[in-house]
Amino acid sequence: MEYEFETQFKISSDIRLILNKIKEAHKKAKLDTNFLARASIEPNSGTLYEEGHSGPALLKFGIRVNKDYLFTPCLNWVLPDNQKGLSFSASWKHLNKTRRMIERFNRDNQPNNVWWITKSFKLPENMEFIQDEKKSDHYFLTVTEKISSKQLHDNLLWLADHMSIIKDVSRS
């Protein structure tokens, strides 16, 4: 019986090099998703919070003041900051950790939903997804210029209308 080899390995270090390349490619593929998602507990939507359902944070038009976005002292304007914005997960692992974390605060046993959108989705001109400097599978939905808090609210409401939703993942 005759065998043909595409690559002949001379020593075990050759095999290790090939295996390491495969491992790196697999690791990158796990992080290379085409979606961004965030978990939220009802009655909150994928982008806005309801009064009384956002913890101790002050809300302006359903947006957590200085937690998610950087507001001016008068609260009428939102300033750009590339490490502030709504948090989105870029991997299933990160999303699952986030979903479990917010589930701990679900005292009323409300549905825990996942809202998602593709990375290629066309956002409003003054917004963009920026990767977290500390975690490669975490993104912020940021503002790129100073905008009114009402404009940010309208943008976030519009975005929520265009996101897909997986209902009640806490019970699945």
N, C-alpha and C positions, 0 to 999 in steps of 0.2 A: 504494500500500500504506500502511495507516495503523497506527501503533504506539500502544499505551497504556502509560504509565509509572506505576507505583505511586508512585514518588518521583522528583521532578525534582531533579537535582543542579545547583546554581547555579555552584559553583566547585570546583576540585580539592580544597580543604580539606574540603569536605563528604564527598567520596569517602574521603579519608584518615581522617576520623572514623569512618565506617562500617567501613572495613577494620580499624582499630584495635579497634573493638568486637568484630568477628568474631575477630580474633587473640586477644583476651583471653578470649572465650568458649571458644575452642578450647583455650587453655592451661589454663583452669580444668577443662574436661572431661577433659583428659588426667590431671589430678591427682585428679579426683573419681571414684574407683573405689569399688566396694562390697565390696572384700575387703581383708584384711590377710594377709600371707604372710611366711614366713621359710624360708630355706634351711638345711639341715643335712646333714652328712656322716655316713653310717652308720658305727658303730652308734648314733649319737645319734638321739633322736627329735625331734619338733618343739618340745618344751619342756624335755627333760631331757638331761643329758650322761652318758656312760659314763666310768668311771674310765680314765684313760690316753688319752682322746680329746677333751680340752678344753684342750689346751695346758698352760701352767704353772699354771693356776688351781686353787686348792683347791676341792674339791667337798664339799657337805653335802647328802645325799639327791639327788645328781645336779644340784644347783644350784650355779652358780659364785659362790663367796663374794666379796662386795664388788666383783664385776665386773658382774654382772647385778642383784643385789639387795643392799641394805644390811643386813648382819647386825650383831647386837650382839656384843661381844667373846667371849661364851660360845658363840656360834653357834647358840643355841637359839631365837632370835627374829629376825624380819625386820622392819625399820622402814620406814614409808612414805617414799617419795621420788619426786616426780613426774617426775624425769629419770633414774630407774634402773628397770630391768626388762628383760624379754626384748625384743629388738629385732624389730620387724615392719615390713615395707615396705608402703606404700600405693599404690605405682605399679610398673608393670612395669619401668620404667627403674631405679628404686632396687633392686628385687629382683634384676635382672640384674647390677648392680654388686656387690651383696652376694654373690650366688652365685659370681661370678668371683673375688671376693676370698677367700672361704673355700676355693675350689678350689685356690688356691696352697698351702694347708696340707694337702692331701690326698695325703700321701706313699704311702699304701697303695692308691691308685686305687680307693677305695670309692665306691659310688653317692652322688651329691649329689641329695638329694630336696628338694622344695618342699612345705611344709605350709601350708595356707591355711584361712581361716575368714571368714565374712561379718562386716562391721562391726556388724551388728545382733544378732549372737549374744549370748545372755544369759550373761554371765560370773558366776562366784561373787560373792556380795555384797561381799567384801573385796578385789575386784580390778577394774581398769578399764584401758582403752586410753587413753593420753594422748599427744597429739601432741608431738613433739620441738620444743623452743623454737627450735632452729637450722635444722631441715629440715622442710618442710611434708609431705614424703612419707615420713616416718619416724615410727613410733609406738613407745612403750614399753608393755609389759604390766606395770602397776605394782600394788603393794599399796596399799590406801587406809587401812589401819589396821595397828597392830602385830599380827602373827600369828606363830604358832610355825613354825619351819622345817619341821616335819612337816606342818602344815596347808598351807603353800605347796607342798610336794612333792605332797600329795594333790590340791590344786587343779590343779597343772600336769599331773599324770598324767591327771586327769579331762578337762582341756582337750584334751590330745593325742588322747585317745580320740574326741573329737568333731570333730577337724580332718580335712579331706580332704588327700590326699597325691598329688603328681605324682612318680612314681618316676624316679630316675636321669636328671635333666635335663641332667647334664653330658655325656651321650652323645647328646643329641638335637640 
